[in-house]
Amino acid sequence: MSISPYDPKAYKSFAENLKNSLKGRNIEHPSMEELRKKALKTARFTSFGAPVWYSKISSRMAAKTVYLGSGPEIVLPKPSKVQLEIVEKAPAQLNKVLELLKTMPFVHIKRQMGDNSEYNPICNIYVCVADPKNYRLAYEWAMTMGDVKKNRPGPEFTMIHIPEEHLMRLQILTIPEYNINIALGTDYTGECKKGFLRQAMYSADMMGMLGLHAGTKIVNALDKKTGKLKKYGVFMFGLTATGKSTWSCHQLGLDPKKGEGTFVAQDDIVFLKKDGSAYGSEQNYYVKTDVDKNLQEAMYHALSHKTALLENVMIDYKGNIDFLDERLGENGRGVLDRRQLKVKRGGKYVSICADSINLPTLEELDGLVFAFITRRNTMMPFAQRLTWQQGVLAYLWGESTHSFATVPEKAGESVRIVGMDDFIIGNQGRKINAFYDIVKDLVDKYPGKVHFFQYNTGGMGEIIDIDPATGKKTLKRKAMRVPIDLMASLQRGDLRGTNSYRECVLKTEEVYAVEGKELTEWNPKNFYSEEEIRKYVLELVDGRRKFTDEIASQGLRKEIRDLSHKELDKIEGKGK
C-alpha cells in the first residue's frame, strides 16, 4: 500500500500558526491611496497617463500549482511528478513561509469580492515587498475588488504572495479547507487574482451555488416572432484565449436606437444559483490586452484610458502603446475600469457597463442563454444550437484545440477541461453533476426560456501533416478564420431568433442561414472530402469518449456518463 504524500496535520498546524505570524510590525497596512502612491513609484507611463509594469513571470503557473488537503474532494486527481514533489516538500515550505512572515517586509490590504447580501468573500492579501516594485501586485489585484462593506457575511480568505522566493522553488500552494493560498517565486498578478477566485468558486460550491469560469452580460434584443424587445441573461464559457472576454463585451451589431444592446456584468468568474441568477465576483476586470481598436472598441477604450493598470505591453520611448505588438511577450495584461467600457455613438462615448455585476433571476428575464465558446480549425460549425442535455455535455467536454502558432508540437490536438475551468479543486465530476441538476430544474420550471449554443471562434479548413517517422507536424493549409462580423451576426441572430438551423453530422443543430443569408461558403465539404470529414468526426468522438470515462472516475454520475455515450453513439451511427 502506497503512502500518501499529503500531510493534513501539517496544513492544520500552518493554518493555526499563521494568525500569529500576521501580527508583526513588519507588515504595513496602507490605505488604497497610500498603496497606489507606492505602486506608481516603480511604473512607466503611457502617453495617455496609464502606468505600466513588467514582470519576470508573465503567465499563471498551473504546472506548479497544488491543492493540499485530506482526500479526493480536495487534491489534484492526476498530479504530475513535479506537483507530487511540491506536495512532499510542502510542510517544510510552509514552515519557511511562517518564518518569512515574521521577518520580511510585507504589505497587507483587505478587499471584498462580489456585491450582494449573501456571498461576499473578504479577501486579505499579504505581499512581500523586499523588492519595492511588488507593491504593484497588491495594488493591481486590489483594484479588481471593492471596499469592504459592513454586515457582509464573508467567508474570509487569506493569500500570501512572496515573489522574492527563488525561481527554482516557484510554486502555488492552495489549502482550500482553511481558505488559504500561497504564491512563491512568481510576480504575476494573475496568481493573486486566480488564488482568490479559485477559492471563492470552491467555497460557493460548498454552499450550494456553482462557481463558473464564465463571463455574464445582459442583452436586449428584438424578437423576430413577437416584434418585442426581450431581455436575456447570457453566460459566456470559454478557455483562455478563445474569446470569452471579447464576446462578453462585444455589441454584436445590435441596434441601440431600437433599445437593443449588450451590457457587461462580468468577464471571468461568477457564482450560479438555482434560480438562474448569478453573483458577480469582480468590480473591475483583469484582461488580455491584445485588442484591436476596430474589432474590440469597448475593451480598447477602457485599456487606453488613464485609469488602466497595464502589464507587459509594448510601449515605445515616447510612451506610445501598441497592444498588438507581442514581440517581447504574448500575455500582456491590464486591469480595466469596467465603467470605461464605452463605445462611440452619435459622436460621444456611451458606457456598456451593466448596472450590476450580478445577473437577475430567470423569473425576471425573458430568457437565459448558456453559450460555450470553442476554438477549432477543421470542420466544426461556427454555431450550434444544443438541447439542454447537449449543453451539459458541452460543459463536461470543455473543448478547444492547441494552436499551431502557440503550441506547434500539439497543434490540432483537442484540449478538454471540464466547464472550460482549470481552477476546479478536487474531483471534477461534482461540478458536472451540479450543473446538470441546476439546468434540468430551470428547464423544467421555465420551459422555452433556457437556451444553449456553442460557438466556434476558430476557423475551417486547416490541414496539418504529420511525419510518420518523427511525428513532426507541418501546417499544410491554414484555416480560414471566422470573420468577427460573421460571429457577431451569428450571436445576434440567435438572440433575435432570425437564424436557421438543421441537424449536422455531430447530431446537434448547425446554423445554415444567418438572418436570411445562407452560409454556403462555410460548408465543410468545400474544404474536405467526405472521408476526411468522417475522420475528423470519429477523432472527436473518440476523444470525447475517453475524456468522459476519465471524469467518470472522478465522481461523474452514471446517468450523465450514459447520456454522453448515447449522444456519441448517435454521431457514430450505432444502433441504426
Buried (B, 14 or more C-beta within 10 A) or exposed (E): EEEEBBBBEBBBBBBEEBEEBBEEEEBBEBEBEBBBEBBBEBBEBBEBEBBBBBBEBBBBBEEBBBBBBBEEBBBBBEBEEEBBBBBEBBBEBBBBBBEBBBEBBBBBBBBBBBBBEEBBBBBBBBBBBEEEBBBBBBBBBBBBBBEEEEEBEEBEBBBBBBBBBEEEBBBBBBBBBBBBBBBBBBBBBBBBBBBBBBBBBBBBBEEEBBBBBBBBBBBBBBBEEEEEEBBBBBBBBBBBBBBBBBBBBBBBEBEBEEEBBBBBBBBBBBBBBBBBBBBBBBBBBBBBBBBEEEBBBBBBBBBBBEBBBBBBBBBEEEBEBEBEBBEEBBBBBBBBBBEBBBBEEEEEBEBBBBEBBBBBBBEEBBBBBBBBBBBBBBBBBBBBBBEBBBBBBBBBBBBBBBBBEEEBEBBBEBBBBBBBBBBBBBBBBBBBBBBBBBBBEBBEBBEEBBBBBBBBBBBBBBBBEEEEEEEEBEBEEEBBBBEBEBBBBBBBBBBBBBBBBEEBBBBBBBBBBBBEEEBEEBBBEEBBEEEBBBBBBEBBBEBBBEBBEBBBEBBBBEEBBEBBBEBBBBBBEEEE
